Amino acid sequence: MSTDLESRISKPERVVQIQRCGVAFALVLGASVVLAGWVMSASGDPEGIGKGGKQMTVPEHEMHYLEIVTPDAEASRDFYSQAYGWRFKDMAPELGNAFVASLPDGSLCGIRAPMHDLEKPTVRTYIRVADINPSIQRAAELGAEVLLEPTELSGHGKIAIYRYGGIEQGIWQVP
């Protein structure tokens, strides 16, 4: 797939591919192009264990957590379990009572119900960052609207949320 994507991009020297939730995204760093190609694959290790039986970690600036907010979290959990073989753990109160699965690449997916009447269904990615404070400040400098200032999640690090171009995005500093 990399060769096909690189042939469609003007600056292929810095292509980073991230496969998440059955979708492969190609992010072109240093160019203003973002491509998406569908990859439907139910294979993989839903416990997030990589080669050699070691837990995989997510590098900085890649997706750390995919949050799915939906009125029927149990039905969505069942769908992703059946469609992709992901194994969700019991609800995590510190993550908004989300059902959380470790994905084959080391990232996480959390599915939860809205926490209040005004929260709408959404899919939000959280990008892993080394230091959340300068990261959210930089997002604001670039025109993002900060929706949630850096907030501690007990035992999980810190998160912040911003909106840019009408899309909500999160950043996550792990402990």
C-alpha positions as CSV (number, residue, x, y, z in Angstrom):
1,M,0.0,0.0,0.0
2,S,2.9,2.4,0.7
3,T,4.0,2.3,-2.9
4,D,0.5,3.1,-4.2
5,L,0.1,6.0,-1.7
6,E,3.6,7.4,-2.4
7,S,2.9,7.5,-6.1
8,R,-0.1,9.7,-5.4
9,I,1.7,12.2,-3.2
10,S,3.9,15.0,-4.3
11,K,6.3,14.8,-1.3
12,P,6.5,11.1,-0.4
13,E,9.7,11.2,1.5
14,R,8.0,11.7,4.9
15,V,4.9,9.4,4.6
16,V,3.8,7.9,7.9
17,Q,1.1,5.2,7.8
18,I,-1.1,4.6,10.7
19,Q,-3.6,1.7,10.6
20,R,-6.5,2.2,13.0
21,C,-9.9,0.6,13.3
22,G,-9.8,-1.1,9.9
23,V,-8.8,2.1,8.1
24,A,-5.3,2.9,7.0
25,F,-4.5,6.6,7.0
26,A,-1.5,8.1,5.3
27,L,-0.4,11.4,6.8
28,V,2.0,13.4,4.7
29,L,4.3,15.4,6.9
30,G,5.7,18.5,5.3
31,A,3.0,18.6,2.7
32,S,-0.7,19.7,2.8
33,V,-2.1,16.3,1.7
34,V,-4.0,13.8,3.7
35,L,-5.2,10.6,2.0
36,A,-7.3,7.8,3.4
37,G,-7.6,4.3,2.0
38,W,-9.9,1.6,3.3
39,V,-8.3,-1.6,4.6
40,M,-10.8,-4.1,5.9
41,S,-8.9,-6.7,8.1
42,A,-10.2,-8.6,11.1
43,S,-6.8,-10.1,11.7
44,G,-4.5,-9.0,14.4
45,D,-4.0,-9.4,18.1
46,P,-6.9,-7.7,20.0
47,E,-4.9,-7.8,23.2
48,G,-2.2,-5.4,21.7
49,I,0.6,-8.0,22.1
50,G,3.2,-7.6,19.4
51,K,5.9,-10.0,18.1
52,G,7.6,-11.8,20.9
53,G,4.7,-11.4,23.2
54,K,5.6,-7.8,24.3
55,Q,3.1,-5.0,24.7
56,M,3.4,-2.5,21.9
57,T,3.6,1.2,22.7
58,V,2.4,4.1,20.6
59,P,5.1,6.6,19.6
60,E,4.6,10.3,20.0
61,H,2.4,12.1,17.5
62,E,0.5,8.9,16.6
63,M,-2.9,7.9,17.7
64,H,-3.0,6.8,21.3
65,Y,-6.8,6.5,21.9
66,L,-9.9,6.4,19.7
67,E,-12.9,7.5,21.6
68,I,-16.4,6.6,20.3
69,V,-19.3,8.3,22.1
70,T,-22.6,6.7,21.2
71,P,-26.0,6.4,22.9
72,D,-25.7,2.5,22.8
73,A,-22.2,1.8,23.9
74,E,-22.9,-1.9,24.5
75,A,-24.2,-2.4,20.9
76,S,-21.2,-0.6,19.5
77,R,-18.8,-2.7,21.7
78,D,-20.5,-5.8,20.3
79,F,-20.2,-4.6,16.7
80,Y,-16.5,-3.8,16.9
81,S,-15.9,-7.1,18.8
82,Q,-17.6,-9.1,16.0
83,A,-16.3,-7.0,13.1
84,Y,-12.6,-6.8,14.1
85,G,-12.2,-9.3,16.9
86,W,-11.3,-6.6,19.5
87,R,-11.7,-7.7,23.1
88,F,-13.1,-5.0,25.4
89,K,-12.6,-4.9,29.1
90,D,-15.3,-4.0,31.6
91,M,-16.2,-0.3,31.9
92,A,-13.4,2.0,33.1
93,P,-14.9,4.7,35.4
94,E,-11.8,6.9,35.1
95,L,-12.4,7.0,31.3
96,G,-16.1,8.0,31.4
97,N,-17.3,4.4,31.9
98,A,-15.9,3.4,28.5
99,F,-15.4,-0.2,27.4
100,V,-11.7,-0.2,26.4
101,A,-9.8,-2.5,24.0
102,S,-6.1,-2.6,23.3
103,L,-5.6,-2.7,19.5
104,P,-3.0,-4.7,17.7
105,D,-0.7,-1.7,17.3
106,G,-0.7,-0.7,21.0
107,S,-3.3,2.1,20.7
108,L,-6.6,1.9,22.6
109,C,-10.3,2.2,21.6
110,G,-12.8,3.4,24.2
111,I,-16.6,3.2,23.6
112,R,-18.9,5.0,26.0
113,A,-22.2,6.7,26.3
114,P,-22.6,10.5,26.4
115,M,-21.8,11.8,29.9
116,H,-24.5,14.5,29.8
117,D,-27.5,15.5,27.8
118,L,-25.6,18.1,25.7
119,E,-22.8,15.7,24.6
120,K,-23.4,14.5,21.1
121,P,-22.3,11.2,19.5
122,T,-18.8,11.6,18.1
123,V,-15.6,9.8,17.1
124,R,-12.5,11.6,18.5
125,T,-8.9,10.6,18.2
126,Y,-6.3,11.5,20.8
127,I,-2.7,12.0,19.6
128,R,0.0,11.0,22.0
129,V,2.3,13.9,23.0
130,A,5.3,14.1,25.2
131,D,4.3,17.4,26.9
132,I,0.6,18.4,26.8
133,N,0.9,22.0,27.9
134,P,3.0,23.3,25.0
135,S,1.1,21.0,22.6
136,I,-2.3,22.5,23.4
137,Q,-0.8,26.0,23.4
138,R,0.6,25.4,20.0
139,A,-2.8,24.2,18.7
140,A,-4.4,27.4,20.0
141,E,-1.7,29.5,18.4
142,L,-2.5,27.8,15.1
143,G,-6.1,28.7,15.4
144,A,-7.7,25.8,17.3
145,E,-10.4,26.4,19.8
146,V,-9.5,24.8,23.1
147,L,-12.5,22.9,24.5
148,L,-10.9,21.2,27.4
149,E,-7.7,22.4,29.1
150,P,-5.2,19.8,30.1
151,T,-6.9,17.5,32.6
152,E,-5.5,14.7,34.7
153,L,-7.0,11.2,34.3
154,S,-6.2,9.2,37.3
155,G,-3.5,6.6,36.3
156,H,-3.8,7.4,32.6
157,G,-2.0,10.7,32.2
158,K,-3.4,14.0,31.0
159,I,-5.8,14.9,28.1
160,A,-6.9,18.1,26.4
161,I,-9.4,18.6,23.6
162,Y,-9.6,21.2,20.9
163,R,-11.6,21.9,17.8
164,Y,-10.1,22.9,14.5
165,G,-11.9,23.0,11.1
166,G,-15.1,21.8,12.8
167,I,-13.5,18.6,14.0
168,E,-12.7,17.7,17.7
169,Q,-9.3,16.3,18.3
170,G,-7.7,15.2,21.6
171,I,-4.1,15.1,22.7
172,W,-2.9,12.7,25.4
173,Q,0.2,12.8,27.6
174,V,0.8,9.3,29.1
175,P,2.3,9.0,32.6
